[in-house]
Amino acid sequence: MRSIRFIGYGIAFTLAPEITNLIIINRMPDAFVGAMGVYCFLLAAGYIVQHQLDRIIRNPVWSTLSAMFLAGMSGLGFEWFVIGNSPWHNPDAIQWGMAVYWIGLFTIPRILTDPQPAVQGLARTIKVVYIIYSVVHLVIALRLPNAILPFVIPLLWMLAYTAFGGFYWRYLALLRGAMTAH
């Protein structure tokens, strides 16, 4: 059941950016549906990889950091070689923004499905902040002229998903605290 929740949270985490990109800006609802299917597959694979990392690397802090690194690198690889957003094919693509997006895609569900009581407060905070971000994001996307959205929205993504990094550091601190408490 945790794997299904992991995938669900991952899908929820990507809704605002993908609705904006594929439906509002590019008017490709079929691509949106296809992307959600691809995300389900990628999130399932990410869950399995994270589970294996947790078994191999018994330290939850190092396991989480390893999972974050793999998510960022795999995500950039996907962006570069599948989507075509490599620096040599699309120099306008914001590499940092893509990396923090992919790290978040797999780290947020990890945090939200962590059963440790110490993490529950952080998980609630992340949910509230993400809902607020999603509403603001979608309102901006629906209010601004479509001509400037391809410039404004990627910057908004980059700022928001970089800011989510503060939650990851808090999560790592909670994991470390739980290790020292035992």
Rosetta blueprint (number, residue, H / E / L):
1 M L
2 R H
3 S H
4 I H
5 R H
6 F H
7 I H
8 G H
9 Y H
10 G H
11 I H
12 A H
13 F H
14 T H
15 L H
16 A H
17 P H
18 E H
19 I H
20 T H
21 N H
22 L H
23 I H
24 I H
25 I H
26 N L
27 R L
28 M L
29 P H
30 D H
31 A H
32 F H
33 V H
34 G H
35 A H
36 M H
37 G H
38 V H
39 Y H
40 C H
41 F H
42 L H
43 L H
44 A H
45 A H
46 G H
47 Y H
48 I H
49 V H
50 Q H
51 H H
52 Q H
53 L H
54 D H
55 R H
56 I H
57 I L
58 R L
59 N L
60 P H
61 V H
62 W H
63 S H
64 T H
65 L H
66 S H
67 A H
68 M H
69 F H
70 L H
71 A H
72 G H
73 M H
74 S H
75 G H
76 L H
77 G H
78 F H
79 E H
80 W H
81 F H
82 V H
83 I H
84 G L
85 N L
86 S L
87 P L
88 W L
89 H L
90 N L
91 P L
92 D L
93 A L
94 I L
95 Q H
96 W H
97 G H
98 M H
99 A H
100 V H
101 Y H
102 W H
103 I H
104 G H
105 L H
106 F H
107 T H
108 I H
109 P H
110 R H
111 I H
112 L H
113 T L
114 D L
115 P L
116 Q L
117 P H
118 A H
119 V H
120 Q H
121 G H
122 L H
123 A H
124 R H
125 T H
126 I H
127 K H
128 V H
129 V H
130 Y H
131 I H
132 I H
133 Y H
134 S H
135 V H
136 V H
137 H H
138 L H
139 V H
140 I H
141 A H
142 L H
143 R H
144 L L
145 P L
146 N L
147 A L
148 I L
149 L H
150 P H
151 F H
152 V H
153 I H
154 P H
155 L H
156 L H
157 W H
158 M H
159 L H
160 A H
161 Y H
162 T H
163 A H
164 F L
165 G H
166 G H
167 F H
168 Y H
169 W H
170 R H
171 Y H
172 L H
173 A H
174 L H
175 L H
176 R H
177 G H
178 A H
179 M H
180 T H
181 A H
182 H L
